[in-house]
Amino acid sequence: MKVKVLVRNPDDYLRETKQDIHKVPRNYDPSLHPLETPREYTRALNAVKLGRVFAKPFVGNLDGHRDAITCLGKHPQRLSWLYSGACDGELRLWDVSRQKLITTVQAHDGFLRDFSFSHESSTLYTIGDDKLIKQWKSDCPQGSDLKAPINTIVTNSMLTSVSHHRSKPYIATCGDAAHLWEHSRAQPLKTYQWGVDSLQHIRFNQIEENMLAACGSDRSIILYDIRESSPLRKVVLKMRSNSLCWNPMEAFIFTVANEDFNLYTFDIRNLNLPLTMHKDHVSAVIDVDYSPTGKEFVSAGYDKTIRIYEVDKTHSRDIYHTKRMQRLTCAAWSLDDRYIFTGSDEMNIRMWKARSGDKLGIVKPRERAALQVSSKLVDKFVHHPEVRRIHRHRQVPKHVYNARNEMRQSHTAAQRKDYNVRANTKRPKPVVPEAAKIVVTETI
């Protein structure tokens, strides 16, 4: 005899504790939920509105410098430590979690141009206008070892930037040329020159560790390999690049901040054409830094604004500004991917949230799940006109608004002129993409 028995698993409908939510069975058949899409659209619209209401990116500021900030540095092993250098040669160490100063030291006479950390020896290298490279101990609990450098190297010319190799005892500096140094030597191991008066920025690749890239005063970007005795490749742009940053997740990708108000992302395997041209700034871009995920980067502009870009997008996803913040000089993205630090002319270091609507403090599991669902709904309906309008809208300063309108009018006029020339020419020249006009020449 056959007996049919209904079998139910108690785990499907019983709560583990009295504080848990009652489990309700649900059938996901779309025919049973004809109003699911309108309901989700309403939730997405409410979520994007609330996101703009609670978007408060500013966290705090660190003041105390007596001159403009020139550079910022993140400690590779301590999330809460931030180093800053100023035009008067002062070096400061901050505890950003408490927004307090740990220690300060007069590192150089004149500008403190740049500094870089050594991963293998826990030291900090600084350079300044006094033609000195100084080595400082950076792993002391209270930063007291910053009172005096542990080593000093005298150079023949003024240096503008420094970068340390990820795993070997090498540092690279630039000024009148690119120099490769070793910790134990007072003279450079190698000197690279390629028809340029000066270099203003140099950076080691953190994945392909032997690769270097530098920005030159002749509008060039030069690639080096420290295993070779000469530079590898050089690409010349229409205007000069101020800063350069390698993608921490993709070995061949780097982004440069240019004087023509744009940023350009390049692939070193094909330098004839930038991968992406990032717009929206209305003045020269001074600095750029990648997030640790490699999916976004932050730029600091001379137009007194900070913009956050996705790597593959042309326009910025967010803009940060304040009334008292003046021209930006440097920017850094924290190693936990949650905060952004910027330095500016009016001697303040400001802290911002990497995502303006994030909540500071503890987020409970149910709240985190609700935020994740809202984020996915916004992504699903972001191309609907009303959701897109609210999602993209940002309040910008008046000078940025006016400059953006002027740039848009000039760009439209140039396009109209190009169209008229083509329409009235018997043999028009081939159409050149806007990104291809950036690169003037490439030399191997």
Beta strands, then each sheet from edge to edge (+ up, - down):
strand 1: 58-63
strand 2: 69-74
strand 3: 81-86
strand 4: 90-95
strand 5: 100-106
strand 6: 112-118
strand 7: 123-128
strand 8: 132-137
strand 9: 151-154
strand 10: 161-164
strand 11: 170-174
strand 12: 178-182
strand 13: 190-192
strand 14: 199-204
strand 15: 211-216
strand 16: 220-225
strand 17: 233-237
strand 18: 241-246
strand 19: 253-258
strand 20: 263-267
strand 21: 276-278
strand 22: 285-290
strand 23: 296-301
strand 24: 306-310
strand 25: 318-320
strand 26: 328-333
strand 27: 339-344
strand 28: 348-353
strand 29: 439-443
sheet 1: 1+ 28- 27+ 26-
sheet 2: 2+ 3- 4+ 5-
sheet 3: 6+ 7- 8+ 9-
sheet 4: 10+ 11- 12+ 13-
sheet 5: 14+ 15- 16+ 17- 29+
sheet 6: 18+ 19- 20+ 21-
sheet 7: 22+ 23- 24+ 25-
end
